[in-house]
């Protein structure tokens, strides 16, 4: 985490940009996975826009990019996290698909789509929000009740 004071809020945590990669359009996807190949990645070097800038910028054209965040996620077994685009990202003309995460992840990775003609992204920019949810015993009890009900239905059909 870059700066908890600015990233942690009452109901969410911001994720920030560490690296951006261009997507090599040679990925493959099939039914069984035997011919699957992920798209390649080519790291994009950020540039200094002004001499006085302490941080560098990525200048992204209308396209899709892989973003590596500075943050990792580590959740308890009864937790699930939802990652959604930061509002300012949307208003700047770009987005990434919302993701749900369970367990542990290395640095969070997002597939960023730039819909505007160009998007400039500063190093450590806040790009997404994580919202954490706890899966409580009520959900487990409801699942058990559905399972019990299904068993009773099967037994009744056999009679």
Secondary structure by P-SEA (a helix, b strand, c coil): cccccccccccbbbbbbcbbbbbccbbbbcccccccccbbbbbbbbbbccccccbbbbbcccbbbbbbbcbbbbbcccbbbbbbccaaaaaacccccbbbbccccccccccccccccbbbbccccccbbbbbbbbcaaaaaaaaaaaaaaaaaaaaaac
